[in-house]
Amino acid sequence: MDKKARIAVLVSGGGTNLQALIDAQNSGIITSGEIVLVVSNKAGAYALERAAKAGIKSVTITKKDCGGQTAFETILANTLKEERIDLIVLAGFLSILSKNFTRRFENRIINVHPSLIPSFCGEGFYGLTVHERALEYGVKVTGATVHFVNEIPDGGKIILQKAVYIEDGDTPEVLQRRVMEQAEWIILPQAVEMVSRNLVETGL
């Protein structure tokens, strides 16, 4: 396939999901798209080092430097436009995007969330909090979800889900790691390939 979807990955921290995407691209799981840009909203995020090691262009855009959400989203949108981005992947990106932004890129933004939506999701549910709540509630099965992004946190159409069983003695940290290894790192690359292929087949 000559034509590939141009992918931007938005990050805020260590970039483990970004690494899973880079590895999937290198191993041939992702063939219909190519990561051409990594954007961090946190200066010094380790994900930027991962991008550098993979030879992927990266930029840092912070709300503080931009002076607020509106200016941040304007600069982000302009950066994506300059790079001719077809698909935006939120991979541990801890910033809620407004309706104006998500509608501008409708069906072109996807996110991975560490639970089986609609459980343990929405505003405030990120990081260890998701796994703490799952364990407090006593669920026997959790997992991860990849979904399209709209103005409602974790509210867009589901693309893929994968279940992970809770085990005796799980702590939030142990569960977080297992959900990443057994679900997030598997279904996020699969979803990126699915959506990229669809974009290419429909003329981007």
N, C-alpha and C positions, 0 to 999 in steps of 0.2 A: 504494500500500500504506500503510494508516494505521498499522498496528502495526509498529514497528521494534525490532530487537534493540538493547539498550543495551550499548555496548561500552566496556570500560576497556582502555587501552593502558599496559603496564608498561615502563618505560625505565630506563636507567642512565647514558646519555651524551648524544651530540649529537642524537639523534632523527631521523636521516635516514629511517629506515623509518616513523617516526611521520609525518614530512612527506609521504612517499609515500601514506600512508593518508588524511591530511587532503586532499591533492590529489585522490585518487581519489574521496573523498566529494564534494568540490566539483564534480568533472567528471561525476558520475553513474555511475561504475563501481561504487561502493558505494551501494546504494539500500535494501537490506533491513535495514541497521543504521546506528547513529549513534554516533560517539565522544562520550561524555558525561563521561569522566574520564581523566586521565593521572596515573599514579602513578610517582614516581621513588624509587629507593632510594639515590640520591646527591643530597645537597644541592647546589644550584647547577648541576645538569645543564642543558645548553643546550636539551634537549628541553622543559624547562619554559617557556622563552621561546617556543618554537614553539607550545605549547599556548595560552599567553597571547595570542599574535598571532591565533590562530584562534578565540579566545573560548571555549576549552574549560577547564573546571574542572580544577585540578591540585592534588595533594598530594604532600608528601615524607614518606616513612616509612623510617627507617634502622634497621638492626639495632642499631647502637651506641646510638641514642636509646631503642630499645625494650628493650635489655638482653639480646638474644639471638634466635636463630632462632624459637623457639616463640612468644615474645611478638610478634615481628615478624609472623609469619604470622597470629596471632590478630587483631592490629590491622588487618592488610591485609584479612583475610576480613571483618571487621566493617565496614570502610570500603566494600568491594564490596557487601556486603549492604545497607548504608544507601542506596547509590546504585542499588539494584535492578539490578545488572549481570547481563546474560545471557551475555556472551562476554568472555573475557580474552585479549588479544593480547600476547604477549611480543615486544617489538621492541627488540632489543639490551639485554635485561634480564639482567644478569650475576649472578644469584643463583639457586642451585638450590633448587627448592621440594620440600618433603618429601612423602612418600606421603600423610600425613594431609591435606595441603592439596590435592594434585592429585586425590585420590579424592573430596574434597568438591565439586570442580568438574569431575567426569569428563565428557569430551567437550565441555568448555566453555573449555578453554585451548588456544591454538595458538601455535606458535613458528616463526620463520623461522631457518634455519641455512644458512650460506654454503658448503655442499658438497652433493654428491649422496649423501645418506645411503643405505647404511651406511658410506660412505667418510669418513674424516677427521671423525669426530664422537665424542661422548661427553664425559666429564669432562675439562676442560683444553683442549678444542678450541673456542676462540672467538677473535674478532678476527683479527689478522694470522697467528696461529699456524696456522689452518686453511689459509691460502693458502701459507704457508711450507712446510708439510708436503706439500701437493699438488705444488708445484714441485720439492721435494727428491725426491719419489717418481717424478717424471717422467710423471705422467698427462697425457694429451692433451685430456681433457674434464673439466671440473668443473661447477659450477653452484650451484643453491640448492634447498632443500627447505622446504616448509611442512608441519608435522606437528602432530598432537595431542600434548599434553604429559602424560606420566605420571611415575612416580617415578624412571624410568631416564633419565638425561640423553640427549636426542635419541632416545629409545627408543619414542615413541608412533607410532601409525598415520600413515602418510604421506597427505597430502591432495593436494599438487601438487609437481611438480619441473620444473625448467627447466635445460637444459644450456647451458654456456658453454665455448667452445673456448679452450684455452691457445694463446698466440701467442709466436713467437720474441721473446726479449728481455723477457718479462714479469718484473716484480718482484712481490713480495707486495703492495706498495701499488697498483701498476697493476692487478693481477688483482683485488684486493679491490674497487676502484672499478668495474671492468667487470662483476663478478658482481652488484654492487648494481644497476647501471644496467640490465643485460640480463636479470637474473633476479629478484633479491629484490623490487625495486620494482614488478615486473609481477605476480608470482605471489602476493605477500602480499595485496594488495588483492583479487585474484580469489578467493583462499581465504576471506578475511573475508566477502566477499559470498556465497559458496557456503554457508558454515557459518551465517551470519546468516539467509539465506533458509530454510535447513533448520529452524533453530530457530523462526522465525516460522510456517512451515507446519505444524510439529508442536506448536504452541501454547506455545512457549518453555519 
